[in-house]
Amino acid sequence: MEAFKSFVTIATQLTLLFIGVSFLLNLLQAYIPYEKLEARLKKAHPLIGGLIALLFAFITPFCSCSTIPVIVNLLKNNVRFGVVMVFLFASPVLDPTILTIMTVIMGWQVTILYTLVTAFFSLTIGLLLENFGFEKSLKNVVMSGYERSDKRFSWKNAWKETWDLMKSVYPYLLLGAAIGAIIHGLVPAEFISTYFGSDAWWLIPLAAVVGIPLYIRLSSMIPISQILIVNGMALGPVMAMMISSAGASLPELVLLKSIFKKELIATFVVSVLSMSTVSGFIFYII
């Protein structure tokens, strides 16, 4: 009974937040100059281009899998490799809707630190991959499926896009709420605090490694993370698992195999693990 009550509370809170923020963002889509952003990405200095890519990632809320067609589109339009890699790393982890939910559930301090850390590592790793010459590890491939129609201010279109987003993301959100409720209702807090709440440093890289095959979207991980933290799990491992599960996944790696050679895929996985592990240690220290 306790687990069911927890599920209803979490699911209701997340549903209201998700619909409200998503609808507002979709209304504002008409004022976002996507074409100008892509044009600037082609011509800008690498650092400026990387910052624009972070902004582009922030206003395009895709999961790790749905980012791939956008990556192909950017590469086809001759956007420089390093800037595209910045977008690849940042897009799944910098979602304004999820960041809003994170603020409500985990606090603005955690959200600001999470945003700064993930943005910094996405920018740094993306540009470093270009400097190390990984552009040669791209395959010649054409992928369809990314088309952006003309956007106009419309309540009807905003609701339609919100509903479409709900259909694709909401099941994950409910799954996260359900798992969080089960943990809250059935798993003793003493068990979590005893085995996962310690200051053992090795819990952070372990959580980062475990996160990738789980393929838990941020919309699912946030309610799960809230319950884990409330029940005594340390913040460092929670954030490491959250970032790795959002930043890379087995389905995404399968898609990347069609455009990346093996050495770049391996480097991508190591980069996500490094970003999530170091981020976990930053939260651990602070």
Steps between C-alpha positions, in 0.01 A plus 500: 500500500785736583661429163173575315452830683858597421448411133185714472670796667814482286313431174254787557774747580711401200201496264395855584856627470566315175184615325533860615865549410479304173197697384671831575818397320304384195320834488837675495639279221373752243746756628809275498713569186614142427624576147708794623650286775604232249648766271701645789622153593661466155698823513571560868831459683516153661443634851217729393355218290518270802310750713237535227478119489430499875219749443373290209508192722310682774212602271471163323385252767607164351592175667830333410345298214296775334810721497665284232299620196574859605871414518490362147317809376761732653787298351332502156479881526878518560480613861845442647552167672590632847189715520282204397659289772421769758136473396513119514619502861284790619162437338386199709611651831392865457123489464316812627190301597700247699717772655186673622376177657845444650485847657164430665598154623872531578546873554643785294853455638522144368349601166737794446803288587376216279447740207842664537685170536330324207533808276871537583583135432288487183682807364846382604470140381333594172772746401779268618372222274543732203850605610600134531390434141201275560318654204671237286299237689171610340329277245337633184133446566171674431221468755148631454248579770600846615282766346401819672184660370435875505393603847232760569348618823200271547327371810375202302846407368653550845249260654549249216878500550457477875269200453746336256781552750286360779432183299873438451634610839214462747528119528860545617390765747235267643753216509737717700218599737405133543856388570548789739178411681600134528838596641334738744236251611677165491876555531603588856673835529758334724599265217566784256680718752714208619615367162476807276513796734860464606790718390660213305649658187456185291121536508526792256676326206290190568180704470629660179569159344163360612314800356586441132337158442197602706392762239299693759393836360535809715122518527514161676821553693397818681216350710714192560791720608279697736390185681854359511633823653212527749571142606867575563687438173793737448453775239823421311402149379145616425621778270758274335231246414261772385751654257629171358152357447388815318824564310543156344299182461514169317233604244689823433827312449331278242387811311842662532656192344342605169689832495802447729788259463588271792773722642268800520222296662744371760626853562142625532421239767821575692422874476149456643635280780769758575248787499260317730773374734677835538162672541413251772823580683426873473163448668672267747754766598253788518 
